[in-house]
Amino acid sequence: MDIKIKFRHDIKLRPITMEDFSCVAKWSKDNVFCIANGWDLNRDEQELFNWWGRCVNNDSEGFFRIGIELESKLIGYADLACINGNSAEIGIAIGDSTLWGKGIGSDSCKLLMNYAFKHFGITIFNAETHETNLRSRKMLESIGFQEASRIGTEEYLGTDSKLIQYKFIFN
């Protein structure tokens, strides 16, 4: 069962490694990326290195992170969280903010959903974004996610924003 939408980009999913840290360090210096993804600005490099090591050596039940590669370069990561039976929460972070708005996040999300179905049997995908994050909302809705609820608020780009929960069910 695959999402029947064509991919616009030659994106690959691959395991993340400690050798990817130089990319992660570069993303941490992009204030636009950091603010949009809830990363602290001016993050201590050793703390960032330790955090990335925990991501690479993930031993957390119910969580899976994989790298997103474009033209043999790590450009972001994709997460499955709260994995429980046939459902999981999905998240995408494109580290290079110059690539935003080009459909790469959508293609990455679809690729991850296909991967999650084939390797984990996931058929129900949940996602959450801020009401004011129009780019993320557009991405989720273009894939076929349906708004499920509006519960909670959280700061996004310096202002409080309602949280929107989405759901996608493979049929």
C-alpha positions, 0 to 999 in steps of 0.5 A: 500500500503506497501513497499514490502521489508522484514524487517531485524530488529524488529523496532517499531515507537513510540511517543517521550517523555521527558523520552527519554532525557537520550538517546538524551543526550548520542547521543549528546556526540557521536562526530561521530553522532553529526558531521554526523547529523549537531549537535553542539559538546559539546552542552549545556545540558540545551539547548539540553533539551529545544530543545528536549522539542520542538521536543516532543511538536511539534506544527509545521505544516508540520513537524512530528517526531517519535521515532525509538525503537529497543529492547525496547530502543530508538535508533533514530528518524524519520522525515517527513518534508515539508508535503504538500498534498501527499508529504513529505521529509523524514529523519532518524537519528540513535543516536547510531553510533555503530548501523550504517551499519546494515540495521536499518536505511533502515528498519526504513525508510521503516517503516516510509514510510508505516506509512506516507502512512497509517496516512497521505496519503503520496505517494511522498517521497523526501530525500536529502543527501551529495554526500560523504555520501555513507552510506545514498545514499546506504540506499536510493537507496536500498529502491528504491529512485531515484536521482532527482537532484544535487542542492547545496553544504553543509559541511559534515564531514569537507568538502564541498559536493554536495547535492543530492535530491532523490524521491520515488513515491508509485505506 
